[in-house]
Amino acid sequence: MGRVVYVPGVSPFNPEFEYNGMRWVGIRLEDRSLVATPVLLATGSLKPKVQFLERDASPNDEITETSREFERDGEGFSP
């Protein structure tokens, strides 16, 4: 389970999540690791297996343009 922390077109731009026409939604997992799931180009939506459970309005760590977590920590994108 995790929390969405980056939404392309809504969050401040970050080149790790938007590159050459491709876009990913960033998800912070309970263990503080970060994963990303692709936005499908044909539909502009996520894979059907991605499920949102509820909206959470509590504060979170924003992913900014200078955040280079994948580059720094070597974490990868979800298949």
Gaussian input, Z-matrix of N, CA and C with variables (Angstrom, degrees):
# hf/3-21g

backbone

0 1
 N
 C     1     B1
 C     2     B2     1     A1
 N     3     B3     2     A2     1     D1
 C     4     B4     3     A3     2     D2
 C     5     B5     4     A4     3     D3
 N     6     B6     5     A5     4     D4
 C     7     B7     6     A6     5     D5
 C     8     B8     7     A7     6     D6
 N     9     B9     8     A8     7     D7
 C    10    B10     9     A9     8     D8
 C    11    B11    10    A10     9     D9
 N    12    B12    11    A11    10    D10
 C    13    B13    12    A12    11    D11
 C    14    B14    13    A13    12    D12
 N    15    B15    14    A14    13    D13
 C    16    B16    15    A15    14    D14
 C    17    B17    16    A16    15    D15
 N    18    B18    17    A17    16    D16
 C    19    B19    18    A18    17    D17
 C    20    B20    19    A19    18    D18
 N    21    B21    20    A20    19    D19
 C    22    B22    21    A21    20    D20
 C    23    B23    22    A22    21    D21
 N    24    B24    23    A23    22    D22
 C    25    B25    24    A24    23    D23
 C    26    B26    25    A25    24    D24
 N    27    B27    26    A26    25    D25
 C    28    B28    27    A27    26    D26
 C    29    B29    28    A28    27    D27
 N    30    B30    29    A29    28    D28
 C    31    B31    30    A30    29    D29
 C    32    B32    31    A31    30    D30
 N    33    B33    32    A32    31    D31
 C    34    B34    33    A33    32    D32
 C    35    B35    34    A34    33    D33
 N    36    B36    35    A35    34    D34
 C    37    B37    36    A36    35    D35
 C    38    B38    37    A37    36    D36
 N    39    B39    38    A38    37    D37
 C    40    B40    39    A39    38    D38
 C    41    B41    40    A40    39    D39
 N    42    B42    41    A41    40    D40
 C    43    B43    42    A42    41    D41
 C    44    B44    43    A43    42    D42
 N    45    B45    44    A44    43    D43
 C    46    B46    45    A45    44    D44
 C    47    B47    46    A46    45    D45
 N    48    B48    47    A47    46    D46
 C    49    B49    48    A48    47    D47
 C    50    B50    49    A49    48    D48
 N    51    B51    50    A50    49    D49
 C    52    B52    51    A51    50    D50
 C    53    B53    52    A52    51    D51
 N    54    B54    53    A53    52    D52
 C    55    B55    54    A54    53    D53
 C    56    B56    55    A55    54    D54
 N    57    B57    56    A56    55    D55
 C    58    B58    57    A57    56    D56
 C    59    B59    58    A58    57    D57
 N    60    B60    59    A59    58    D58
 C    61    B61    60    A60    59    D59
 C    62    B62    61    A61    60    D60
 N    63    B63    62    A62    61    D61
 C    64    B64    63    A63    62    D62
 C    65    B65    64    A64    63    D63
 N    66    B66    65    A65    64    D64
 C    67    B67    66    A66    65    D65
 C    68    B68    67    A67    66    D66
 N    69    B69    68    A68    67    D67
 C    70    B70    69    A69    68    D68
 C    71    B71    70    A70    69    D69
 N    72    B72    71    A71    70    D70
 C    73    B73    72    A72    71    D71
 C    74    B74    73    A73    72    D72
 N    75    B75    74    A74    73    D73
 C    76    B76    75    A75    74    D74
 C    77    B77    76    A76    75    D75
 N    78    B78    77    A77    76    D76
 C    79    B79    78    A78    77    D77
 C    80    B80    79    A79    78    D78
 N    81    B81    80    A80    79    D79
 C    82    B82    81    A81    80    D80
 C    83    B83    82    A82    81    D81
 N    84    B84    83    A83    82    D82
 C    85    B85    84    A84    83    D83
 C    86    B86    85    A85    84    D84
 N    87    B87    86    A86    85    D85
 C    88    B88    87    A87    86    D86
 C    89    B89    88    A88    87    D87
 N    90    B90    89    A89    88    D88
 C    91    B91    90    A90    89    D89
 C    92    B92    91    A91    90    D90
 N    93    B93    92    A92    91    D91
 C    94    B94    93    A93    92    D92
 C    95    B95    94    A94    93    D93
 N    96    B96    95    A95    94    D94
 C    97    B97    96    A96    95    D95
 C    98    B98    97    A97    96    D96
 N    99    B99    98    A98    97    D97
 C   100   B100    99    A99    98    D98
 C   101   B101   100   A100    99    D99
 N   102   B102   101   A101   100   D100
 C   103   B103   102   A102   101   D101
 C   104   B104   103   A103   102   D102
 N   105   B105   104   A104   103   D103
 C   106   B106   105   A105   104   D104
 C   107   B107   106   A106   105   D105
 N   108   B108   107   A107   106   D106
 C   109   B109   108   A108   107   D107
 C   110   B110   109   A109   108   D108
 N   111   B111   110   A110   109   D109
 C   112   B112   111   A111   110   D110
 C   113   B113   112   A112   111   D111
 N   114   B114   113   A113   112   D112
 C   115   B115   114   A114   113   D113
 C   116   B116   115   A115   114   D114
 N   117   B117   116   A116   115   D115
 C   118   B118   117   A117   116   D116
 C   119   B119   118   A118   117   D117
 N   120   B120   119   A119   118   D118
 C   121   B121   120   A120   119   D119
 C   122   B122   121   A121   120   D120
 N   123   B123   122   A122   121   D121
 C   124   B124   123   A123   122   D122
 C   125   B125   124   A124   123   D123
 N   126   B126   125   A125   124   D124
 C   127   B127   126   A126   125   D125
 C   128   B128   127   A127   126   D126
 N   129   B129   128   A128   127   D127
 C   130   B130   129   A129   128   D128
 C   131   B131   130   A130   129   D129
 N   132   B132   131   A131   130   D130
 C   133   B133   132   A132   131   D131
 C   134   B134   133   A133   132   D132
 N   135   B135   134   A134   133   D133
 C   136   B136   135   A135   134   D134
 C   137   B137   136   A136   135   D135
 N   138   B138   137   A137   136   D136
 C   139   B139   138   A138   137   D137
 C   140   B140   139   A139   138   D138
 N   141   B141   140   A140   139   D139
 C   142   B142   141   A141   140   D140
 C   143   B143   142   A142   141   D141
 N   144   B144   143   A143   142   D142
 C   145   B145   144   A144   143   D143
 C   146   B146   145   A145   144   D144
 N   147   B147   146   A146   145   D145
 C   148   B148   147   A147   146   D146
 C   149   B149   148   A148   147   D147
 N   150   B150   149   A149   148   D148
 C   151   B151   150   A150   149   D149
 C   152   B152   151   A151   150   D150
 N   153   B153   152   A152   151   D151
 C   154   B154   153   A153   152   D152
 C   155   B155   154   A154   153   D153
 N   156   B156   155   A155   154   D154
 C   157   B157   156   A156   155   D155
 C   158   B158   157   A157   156   D156
 N   159   B159   158   A158   157   D157
 C   160   B160   159   A159   158   D158
 C   161   B161   160   A160   159   D159
 N   162   B162   161   A161   160   D160
 C   163   B163   162   A162   161   D161
 C   164   B164   163   A163   162   D162
 N   165   B165   164   A164   163   D163
 C   166   B166   165   A165   164   D164
 C   167   B167   166   A166   165   D165
 N   168   B168   167   A167   166   D166
 C   169   B169   168   A168   167   D167
 C   170   B170   169   A169   168   D168
 N   171   B171   170   A170   169   D169
 C   172   B172   171   A171   170   D170
 C   173   B173   172   A172   171   D171
 N   174   B174   173   A173   172   D172
 C   175   B175   174   A174   173   D173
 C   176   B176   175   A175   174   D174
 N   177   B177   176   A176   175   D175
 C   178   B178   177   A177   176   D176
 C   179   B179   178   A178   177   D177
 N   180   B180   179   A179   178   D178
 C   181   B181   180   A180   179   D179
 C   182   B182   181   A181   180   D180
 N   183   B183   182   A182   181   D181
 C   184   B184   183   A183   182   D182
 C   185   B185   184   A184   183   D183
 N   186   B186   185   A185   184   D184
 C   187   B187   186   A186   185   D185
 C   188   B188   187   A187   186   D186
 N   189   B189   188   A188   187   D187
 C   190   B190   189   A189   188   D188
 C   191   B191   190   A190   189   D189
 N   192   B192   191   A191   190   D190
 C   193   B193   192   A192   191   D191
 C   194   B194   193   A193   192   D192
 N   195   B195   194   A194   193   D193
 C   196   B196   195   A195   194   D194
 C   197   B197   196   A196   195   D195
 N   198   B198   197   A197   196   D196
 C   199   B199   198   A198   197   D197
 C   200   B200   199   A199   198   D198
 N   201   B201   200   A200   199   D199
 C   202   B202   201   A201   200   D200
 C   203   B203   202   A202   201   D201
 N   204   B204   203   A203   202   D202
 C   205   B205   204   A204   203   D203
 C   206   B206   205   A205   204   D204
 N   207   B207   206   A206   205   D205
 C   208   B208   207   A207   206   D206
 C   209   B209   208   A208   207   D207
 N   210   B210   209   A209   208   D208
 C   211   B211   210   A210   209   D209
 C   212   B212   211   A211   210   D210
 N   213   B213   212   A212   211   D211
 C   214   B214   213   A213   212   D212
 C   215   B215   214   A214   213   D213
 N   216   B216   215   A215   214   D214
 C   217   B217   216   A216   215   D215
 C   218   B218   217   A217   216   D216
 N   219   B219   218   A218   217   D217
 C   220   B220   219   A219   218   D218
 C   221   B221   220   A220   219   D219
 N   222   B222   221   A221   220   D220
 C   223   B223   222   A222   221   D221
 C   224   B224   223   A223   222   D222
 N   225   B225   224   A224   223   D223
 C   226   B226   225   A225   224   D224
 C   227   B227   226   A226   225   D225
 N   228   B228   227   A227   226   D226
 C   229   B229   228   A228   227   D227
 C   230   B230   229   A229   228   D228
 N   231   B231   230   A230   229   D229
 C   232   B232   231   A231   230   D230
 C   233   B233   232   A232   231   D231
 N   234   B234   233   A233   232   D232
 C   235   B235   234   A234   233   D233
 C   236   B236   235   A235   234   D234

   B1=1.4405
   B2=1.5253
   B3=1.3332
   B4=1.4454
   B5=1.5099
   B6=1.3177
   B7=1.4596
   B8=1.5236
   B9=1.3088
   B10=1.4587
   B11=1.5267
   B12=1.3408
   B13=1.4667
   B14=1.5185
   B15=1.3328
   B16=1.4554
   B17=1.5219
   B18=1.3373
   B19=1.4599
   B20=1.5270
   B21=1.3421
   B22=1.4592
   B23=1.5340
   B24=1.3257
   B25=1.4571
   B26=1.5125
   B27=1.3417
   B28=1.4632
   B29=1.5253
   B30=1.3226
   B31=1.4598
   B32=1.5243
   B33=1.3486
   B34=1.4650
   B35=1.5342
   B36=1.3386
   B37=1.4602
   B38=1.5304
   B39=1.3327
   B40=1.4560
   B41=1.5224
   B42=1.3523
   B43=1.4632
   B44=1.5302
   B45=1.3221
   B46=1.4667
   B47=1.5288
   B48=1.3302
   B49=1.4604
   B50=1.5283
   B51=1.3217
   B52=1.4565
   B53=1.5182
   B54=1.3392
   B55=1.4592
   B56=1.5198
   B57=1.3210
   B58=1.4585
   B59=1.5370
   B60=1.3277
   B61=1.4594
   B62=1.5113
   B63=1.3253
   B64=1.4691
   B65=1.5264
   B66=1.3331
   B67=1.4718
   B68=1.5257
   B69=1.3357
   B70=1.4582
   B71=1.5229
   B72=1.3154
   B73=1.4603
   B74=1.5220
   B75=1.3281
   B76=1.4621
   B77=1.5162
   B78=1.3269
   B79=1.4647
   B80=1.5234
   B81=1.3344
   B82=1.4673
   B83=1.5248
   B84=1.3326
   B85=1.4648
   B86=1.5208
   B87=1.3158
   B88=1.4696
   B89=1.5212
   B90=1.3427
   B91=1.4677
   B92=1.5364
   B93=1.3480
   B94=1.4693
   B95=1.5262
   B96=1.3248
   B97=1.4565
   B98=1.5298
   B99=1.3116
   B100=1.4553
   B101=1.5235
   B102=1.3219
   B103=1.4590
   B104=1.5231
   B105=1.3060
   B106=1.4590
   B107=1.5159
   B108=1.3068
   B109=1.4581
   B110=1.5238
   B111=1.3261
   B112=1.4658
   B113=1.5230
   B114=1.3277
   B115=1.4555
   B116=1.5320
   B117=1.3151
   B118=1.4599
   B119=1.5281
   B120=1.3267
   B121=1.4678
   B122=1.5242
   B123=1.3118
   B124=1.4685
   B125=1.5252
   B126=1.3379
   B127=1.4719
   B128=1.5275
   B129=1.3280
   B130=1.4631
   B131=1.5154
   B132=1.3408
   B133=1.4691
   B134=1.5263
   B135=1.3179
   B136=1.4604
   B137=1.5248
   B138=1.3330
   B139=1.4634
   B140=1.5279
   B141=1.3177
   B142=1.4683
   B143=1.5324
   B144=1.3292
   B145=1.4694
   B146=1.5355
   B147=1.3316
   B148=1.4651
   B149=1.5204
   B150=1.3285
   B151=1.4663
   B152=1.5223
   B153=1.3206
   B154=1.4554
   B155=1.5213
   B156=1.3330
   B157=1.4552
   B158=1.5204
   B159=1.3341
   B160=1.4565
   B161=1.5205
   B162=1.3113
   B163=1.4614
   B164=1.5318
   B165=1.3217
   B166=1.4650
   B167=1.5240
   B168=1.3191
   B169=1.4628
   B170=1.5286
   B171=1.3262
   B172=1.4641
   B173=1.5271
   B174=1.3361
   B175=1.4746
   B176=1.5276
   B177=1.3470
   B178=1.4578
   B179=1.5202
   B180=1.3166
   B181=1.4565
   B182=1.5210
   B183=1.3307
   B184=1.4535
   B185=1.5171
   B186=1.2992
   B187=1.4590
   B188=1.5268
   B189=1.3199
   B190=1.4598
   B191=1.5247
   B192=1.3241
   B193=1.4603
   B194=1.5204
   B195=1.3343
   B196=1.4598
   B197=1.5291
   B198=1.3286
   B199=1.4667
   B200=1.5143
   B201=1.3071
   B202=1.4720
   B203=1.5205
   B204=1.3195
   B205=1.4564
   B206=1.5158
   B207=1.3326
   B208=1.4606
   B209=1.5206
   B210=1.3307
   B211=1.4570
   B212=1.5348
   B213=1.3212
   B214=1.4624
   B215=1.5312
   B216=1.3234
   B217=1.4606
   B218=1.5200
   B219=1.3152
   B220=1.4636
   B221=1.5053
   B222=1.3308
   B223=1.4519
   B224=1.5225
   B225=1.3127
   B226=1.4558
   B227=1.4974
   B228=1.3136
   B229=1.4424
   B230=1.5136
   B231=1.3271
   B232=1.4562
   B233=1.5213
   B234=1.3354
   B235=1.4670
   B236=1.5101
   A1=107.96
   A2=116.27
   A3=120.34
   A4=111.19
   A5=114.62
   A6=121.84
   A7=109.09
   A8=117.01
   A9=121.57
   A10=108.53
   A11=115.40
   A12=120.23
   A13=112.27
   A14=118.12
   A15=121.00
   A16=109.80
   A17=115.49
   A18=121.75
   A19=107.28
   A20=118.23
   A21=120.67
   A22=111.63
   A23=115.51
   A24=120.24
   A25=114.28
   A26=117.25
   A27=121.94
   A28=109.45
   A29=116.49
   A30=122.03
   A31=109.96
   A32=117.46
   A33=118.76
   A34=109.44
   A35=116.95
   A36=122.51
   A37=112.66
   A38=115.75
   A39=122.82
   A40=107.33
   A41=117.68
   A42=120.17
   A43=114.26
   A44=118.50
   A45=119.84
   A46=111.49
   A47=117.52
   A48=121.68
   A49=113.18
   A50=117.37
   A51=121.35
   A52=107.51
   A53=115.51
   A54=119.58
   A55=110.79
   A56=116.45
   A57=122.32
   A58=112.72
   A59=116.83
   A60=121.86
   A61=114.83
   A62=117.25
   A63=120.86
   A64=108.59
   A65=115.66
   A66=120.42
   A67=109.52
   A68=115.91
   A69=122.35
   A70=109.81
   A71=116.52
   A72=122.62
   A73=106.73
   A74=116.96
   A75=121.70
   A76=111.10
   A77=115.83
   A78=121.94
   A79=108.87
   A80=116.20
   A81=121.90
   A82=107.55
   A83=116.32
   A84=121.24
   A85=110.89
   A86=115.69
   A87=120.67
   A88=112.67
   A89=118.08
   A90=120.91
   A91=112.27
   A92=116.85
   A93=125.54
   A94=113.32
   A95=118.85
   A96=119.55
   A97=108.42
   A98=115.39
   A99=121.28
   A100=109.04
   A101=116.13
   A102=121.50
   A103=107.72
   A104=115.61
   A105=120.02
   A106=109.54
   A107=115.55
   A108=121.10
   A109=107.74
   A110=117.35
   A111=119.62
   A112=113.16
   A113=114.00
   A114=121.08
   A115=104.95
   A116=117.34
   A117=121.47
   A118=109.47
   A119=116.52
   A120=121.34
   A121=112.36
   A122=117.69
   A123=121.17
   A124=112.89
   A125=116.62
   A126=119.82
   A127=113.86
   A128=117.47
   A129=120.33
   A130=112.95
   A131=116.55
   A132=121.23
   A133=109.80
   A134=115.39
   A135=121.17
   A136=110.11
   A137=115.62
   A138=120.79
   A139=109.46
   A140=117.62
   A141=120.25
   A142=113.91
   A143=117.91
   A144=119.24
   A145=112.79
   A146=118.85
   A147=121.69
   A148=107.83
   A149=115.87
   A150=121.28
   A151=110.04
   A152=115.69
   A153=121.39
   A154=107.90
   A155=116.48
   A156=120.60
   A157=112.95
   A158=117.08
   A159=120.55
   A160=109.94
   A161=116.08
   A162=121.83
   A163=107.96
   A164=115.63
   A165=121.44
   A166=107.79
   A167=117.30
   A168=121.69
   A169=112.97
   A170=117.62
   A171=119.25
   A172=110.30
   A173=117.61
   A174=120.63
   A175=111.81
   A176=115.79
   A177=119.83
   A178=109.88
   A179=116.13
   A180=121.48
   A181=108.10
   A182=116.70
   A183=120.72
   A184=110.57
   A185=116.51
   A186=122.56
   A187=105.89
   A188=117.36
   A189=121.10
   A190=110.84
   A191=116.17
   A192=121.16
   A193=111.43
   A194=117.48
   A195=120.52
   A196=112.96
   A197=117.20
   A198=119.70
   A199=108.31
   A200=117.85
   A201=121.83
   A202=108.64
   A203=116.42
   A204=121.35
   A205=113.79
   A206=117.75
   A207=119.41
   A208=109.75
   A209=115.80
   A210=120.64
   A211=110.51
   A212=116.96
   A213=122.40
   A214=111.97
   A215=117.32
   A216=120.84
   A217=113.98
   A218=116.86
   A219=119.69
   A220=114.05
   A221=117.80
   A222=120.17
   A223=109.16
   A224=116.67
   A225=119.12
   A226=113.78
   A227=114.07
   A228=122.04
   A229=109.66
   A230=116.08
   A231=119.52
   A232=109.64
   A233=117.75
   A234=120.32
   A235=111.59
   D1=148.59
   D2=-178.71
   D3=-155.08
   D4=-172.94
   D5=-177.69
   D6=-131.78
   D7=133.35
   D8=178.22
   D9=-67.58
   D10=126.65
   D11=-179.99
   D12=-123.15
   D13=-7.88
   D14=177.25
   D15=-145.61
   D16=125.05
   D17=177.02
   D18=-125.14
   D19=116.39
   D20=179.80
   D21=-56.16
   D22=135.24
   D23=179.82
   D24=84.48
   D25=-12.94
   D26=178.51
   D27=-114.39
   D28=-49.19
   D29=178.78
   D30=-74.73
   D31=157.68
   D32=172.89
   D33=-56.66
   D34=137.89
   D35=-174.84
   D36=-53.14
   D37=136.76
   D38=174.41
   D39=-138.86
   D40=121.48
   D41=-176.36
   D42=-65.54
   D43=-14.46
   D44=176.21
   D45=-75.18
   D46=-17.77
   D47=-177.85
   D48=-113.32
   D49=-7.45
   D50=179.45
   D51=-142.57
   D52=111.63
   D53=-175.13
   D54=-146.95
   D55=123.21
   D56=172.14
   D57=53.75
   D58=41.28
   D59=179.43
   D60=87.05
   D61=-11.64
   D62=177.51
   D63=-92.75
   D64=148.32
   D65=-178.54
   D66=-139.77
   D67=148.57
   D68=179.02
   D69=-132.66
   D70=147.53
   D71=171.82
   D72=-93.87
   D73=128.16
   D74=179.75
   D75=-89.43
   D76=135.08
   D77=-178.36
   D78=-128.67
   D79=123.35
   D80=176.70
   D81=-90.48
   D82=122.52
   D83=-179.49
   D84=-85.09
   D85=167.50
   D86=-178.19
   D87=-59.16
   D88=-29.86
   D89=179.73
   D90=-84.48
   D91=10.76
   D92=178.47
   D93=77.28
   D94=0.07
   D95=175.71
   D96=-74.44
   D97=163.29
   D98=-176.68
   D99=-122.54
   D100=129.75
   D101=175.49
   D102=-125.26
   D103=163.99
   D104=178.27
   D105=-135.82
   D106=143.35
   D107=177.04
   D108=-119.99
   D109=137.10
   D110=-174.41
   D111=-70.75
   D112=147.58
   D113=169.25
   D114=-87.12
   D115=122.67
   D116=-177.14
   D117=-68.41
   D118=125.23
   D119=-175.66
   D120=-61.68
   D121=-39.97
   D122=-175.43
   D123=-66.63
   D124=-34.52
   D125=-173.93
   D126=-114.71
   D127=-19.15
   D128=-175.78
   D129=74.02
   D130=14.33
   D131=-179.86
   D132=-118.39
   D133=178.79
   D134=178.68
   D135=-93.65
   D136=169.11
   D137=176.34
   D138=-58.47
   D139=146.98
   D140=-179.12
   D141=-59.17
   D142=-25.94
   D143=-178.03
   D144=-73.85
   D145=-12.17
   D146=177.43
   D147=-81.01
   D148=121.31
   D149=-178.38
   D150=-121.26
   D151=135.76
   D152=174.87
   D153=-99.21
   D154=130.79
   D155=-175.75
   D156=-92.81
   D157=-41.52
   D158=-179.30
   D159=-165.26
   D160=164.20
   D161=176.09
   D162=-90.62
   D163=135.62
   D164=-178.75
   D165=-123.59
   D166=117.64
   D167=-177.22
   D168=-95.62
   D169=5.10
   D170=-179.60
   D171=-71.10
   D172=157.09
   D173=-178.59
   D174=-61.37
   D175=150.02
   D176=176.84
   D177=-142.28
   D178=171.10
   D179=176.96
   D180=-80.07
   D181=115.92
   D182=-179.80
   D183=-75.43
   D184=141.18
   D185=174.10
   D186=-92.11
   D187=120.34
   D188=-176.40
   D189=-111.67
   D190=175.84
   D191=-179.49
   D192=-59.47
   D193=-31.89
   D194=-178.48
   D195=-87.44
   D196=-6.84
   D197=175.92
   D198=-70.67
   D199=120.43
   D200=-179.53
   D201=-122.74
   D202=52.24
   D203=-172.62
   D204=-63.56
   D205=-41.44
   D206=-178.90
   D207=-66.89
   D208=-41.13
   D209=179.71
   D210=-66.20
   D211=-43.40
   D212=-176.43
   D213=-73.64
   D214=-46.42
   D215=-172.36
   D216=-96.75
   D217=-7.34
   D218=177.52
   D219=71.43
   D220=21.11
   D221=178.48
   D222=-82.92
   D223=155.88
   D224=-172.83
   D225=-116.65
   D226=179.64
   D227=178.53
   D228=-90.06
   D229=151.95
   D230=178.43
   D231=-73.22
   D232=148.90
   D233=179.27
   D234=-71.61

